[in-house]
Structure formats: structure tokens, C-alpha cells
């Protein structure tokens, strides 16, 4: 077992570990969503003759 796992079990810090993981993964998901929405919005502003992807 890793030292971090042993320490978390010994000190009762699992709620903090779970909250930290949720915060990090939630932040990454929110950033990805904002990036995709912004990209879609910007792609609509490009004239159709200059679009390389269609």
C-alpha cells in the first residue's frame, strides 16, 4: 500500500481527498465545456469560404 493511502486511512482524511478529486475533475470538465462552447461560437463567425473544416 502506498504511504499516502496509509496516511489517509490513519488520519481520516478521505473526505478531503474525495473533495479534492471532485474539485479537480469538475474544474477540468468545466474548462473543457467552456472551451468547446467558445470554439463553436467562434467557428460560426468564420465566413464559409474560409472554413477549412467543411
Secondary structure by P-SEA (a helix, b strand, c coil): ccaaaaaaaaccaaaaaaaaaaaaaaaaaaaaaaaaaaaaaaaaaccccccccc
